[in-house]
Amino acid sequence: MKNRSKNLSIIDRDLEMDGTITSKGCLVVRGCLRGILRGEEVVIAEEGSIHGEARVASMTIGGVFEGDVRAGEALIILSTGSCSGTVTCKDLIIESGGLLNAAVTSLTFVEVPKLEVISDMEVKEALPSIKL
């Protein structure tokens, strides 16, 4: 993990928040967050939920996420977690029992080699003579 803050913030069980949150360090969500989240490391506990947009370095989902999440590093869905909406991430890990119902885009891009167009004559020259 790269230069992450050691701060710990908690949205506890009985706390519901609407709006925009920016968090440094680790944010643990045990309550309900509706809105926009910007942060480093986010953990949604089994009893927690986020509904909205999240732009984070990494997210671990043990509860519910509904919306649009972009994780620059990893998105981990635990066996108790569910994620729906759209997901963009580098690494995606889903434990057995975890639910994912989302359009997924990988930040890891694999370049496909370019195809070279050759003429029929070049193909014939490249193939050995075959007699039937």
JOSULFEN-V295431 format. One record per residue. NEAR is the number of other ideal C-beta (glycine too) atoms within 12 Angstrom. Layout:
BEGIN
<<NEAR> <NEAR>>
END
This chain:
BEGIN
<<14> <10> <9> <21> <18> <12> <16> <18> <27> <23> <34> <18> <17> <12> <20> <19> <27> <17> <15> <17> <27> <20> <32> <20> <23> <27> <37> <30> <43> <26> <27> <26> <39> <25> <22> <24> <38> <24> <37> <30> <33> <44> <36> <44> <29> <22> <21> <36> <32> <46> <28> <27> <26> <45> <26> <41> <33> <32> <46> <40> <44> <30> <34> <33> <46> <27> <28> <28> <44> <31> <36> <26> <25> <27> <40> <32> <36> <28> <18> <23> <36> <27> <40> <24> <26> <23> <35> <27> <35> <23> <22> <28> <24> <26> <19> <11> <14> <28> <22> <26> <18> <26> <15> <25> <19> <17> <19> <15> <9> <7> <6> <6> <6> <6> <6> <9> <8> <12> <10> <10> <9> <11> <12> <12> <11> <12> <11> <8> <8> <6> <4> <3>>
END
